[in-house]
């Protein structure tokens, strides 16, 4: 049976365009605002939602996403609340794919079997767990696949053709290509280098390839979308949340600050394939 992720990318292929994949931190800056923002993202133009699972030691994340995780944790966000947020979102949206992204520790603390049951019941579609390499697939990846959750793997500029088959072996949903070496939000990706990398990955898999890390503007998103199946934007959205806060608290501008940026990014992504074809 096809998943929400499979169905969404199939529909976008029919439209001839890439997906806009948005990353926000669950519970940032508080549960209610985070839920309102998550509900608003699809209407603003997001095709797939990535929700960060807050963690105290996010080694692959830059300062913006680290700060978002700490804001969420300080507001009382935990795994139970993150799954509750997905459940509340899913009550009003049966179609938009949701992927939880983060680190293994919060899942391990929750209990792997319990987490997989709870995540599936809440309406989660896939997982990106950045600190579990393919050699650890029995720990979470294989059980997740058995539970009906996609396990989405990261490929990077240093993932060579020898390593790629191991990375892709149990990957499902899509492949997340990290367009730069380093932490999130550190630099802008080079569209030409990304195009070559996407083409190389596609020689090894039929899965969609989504590109993230460093995409901040509609122009950059459009450039990536000409060759990738999806464009992932995270740090720019998290920065928009931070910039809207007053004394660390949400304001009436918090949700619109993010959805306005998402609408611009979506316009860039939606125009990309047309521009490439003309």
TABEL-V56856 format. One line per field, one symbol per residue. ss: DSSP state (a for helix, b for strand, c for the rest). psi: psi as a letter, one per 40 degrees, with the letter a starting at -180 (. if undefined). Layout:
ss->???
psi->???
//
This chain:
ss->cccaaaaaaaaaaaacccbbbbbbbcccccaaaaaaaaaaaaaacccbbbbbccccccccccaaaaaaaaaaaaccccaaaaaaaaaaaaccccccbbbbbbcaaaaaaacaaaaaaaaaaacccbbbbccccaaaccccaaaaaacccbbccbbbccccaaaaaaaacccccbbbbbccccccccccccaaaaaaaaaaaacccccbbbbbcccccaaaaaaaaccccbbbbcaaaaaaaaaacbccbcccaaaaaaaaaaaaaaaaaaaaaaaaac
psi->hiidddddddddddefiiihhihihheheidddddddddddddeehdhhhhhhhieggdeiaddddddddddddeehadddddddddddddehedhihhhhbidddddddhdddddddddddeidiihhefhidefddddddddddeehihhihiidegidddddddedeiicihhhheihaiiediiihdddddddddddeeeieiihihaheheidddddddeddieihhhcddddddddeeihfeiiieedddddddddddddddddedddddd.
//
